Amino acid sequence: MQKDIKDNNIEFVPCNLCGANIYQIVYEGIPDEKGSPIDKYKSSGNKISQDRIVKCEKCNLVYVNPRLKPGVIVKGYSEGSDEVFVSQVNGREITFNKSLNFIEKFSKPGKILDIGTAGGSFLYVAKKRGWEVYGIEPNKWLCNWGKENYGIDIKPGTIFDYKYPNDFFDVVTLWDVLEHVPDPKKVLDECNRILRSGGLLVVNYPDIDSLVARIMKKKWVFLLSVHLFYFTPDTISKILSKTEFKIVKIKKHFQTLSLGYILFRMEPYIKSLSHIAENVASALKLSNIQIPYWMGQTLVLARKK
């Protein structure tokens, strides 16, 4: 199945869940010679995926193969600015307040680590509710933005750059992060190590087996160039079990963004209609209205065994 790789930055990878090298092609990729990893890998990235997406024949995990090497991906995320992403902090704060209402049914405020925290909106909301907050984010510009606008010290880099003690955190969160990382299993193993016994893991991901994803197929809005993995309730359950977590709850996750931003994100799919809708929303001064939406996002709460 594997062809010779001429680009030294590209690699084939085995299944991250079961290690198998046998797969079916779900969507054939289109060679993309344009743009740099810095343009591609950012929190607000909305470029439609042109990668080859495959499904493991052994365990059904869906993932990108081949792909850029991890070092290139992490470097892409770490550089550049992302003004588009931080333009939506109001909606994100609304989303995270509702999310914490749910999380606090399972864990009282304590030490919480947000991995891939972007500008720190989740940590800002959690801190106001009495949590002791910690955050890690690859993008240095977003780390600085969080410090300047939220007063939160966000550590630049990945979870593996900071050797937190064993059993240190009460809660670890991964908001729209696990599908981006080159090695989800390794990240989850590290989350398990730093969580206390019975500690809570929170994972939000776009479900490729959701009704909306199955209806939209290749037009599904979360088939993006920034995503390396596409989980389902079955595969997320398997990878969490393998990394010594027990699922407590899995449910739909509604997020809130401004109407103008949602229409902007729809441009790659319905260009002419999206532009018309953006103009109408702007003329009627509706662009900043906060809209809850669901396109397959799924929230998982799991406890360390």
Sequence and secondary structure as in RCSB ss.txt:
>XXXX:A:sequence
MQKDIKDNNIEFVPCNLCGANIYQIVYEGIPDEKGSPIDKYKSSGNKISQDRIVKCEKCNLVYVNPRLKPGVIVK
GYSEGSDEVFVSQVNGREITFNKSLNFIEKFSKPGKILDIGTAGGSFLYVAKKRGWEVYGIEPNKWLCNWGKENY
GIDIKPGTIFDYKYPNDFFDVVTLWDVLEHVPDPKKVLDECNRILRSGGLLVVNYPDIDSLVARIMKKKWVFLLS
VHLFYFTPDTISKILSKTEFKIVKIKKHFQTLSLGYILFRMEPYIKSLSHIAENVASALKLSNIQIPYWMGQTLV
LARKK
>XXXX:A:secstr
      STTEE    TTT    EEEEE      SS HHHHSSTT   B  S EEEETTT  EEESSEE HHHHHH
HHHSS  HHHHTTHHHHHHHHHHHHHHHTTT  S EEEEET TT HHHHHHHHTT EEEEEES HHHHHHHHHHH
   EEES GGGS   TT EEEEEEET TTTSS HHHHHHHHHHHEEEEEEEEEEEE TTSHHHHHHGGG TT BT
T  EE  HHHHHHHHHHTTEEEEEEEE  EEEEHHHHHHHTTTTSHHHHHHHHHHHHHTT TT EEEE SSEEEE
EEEE 
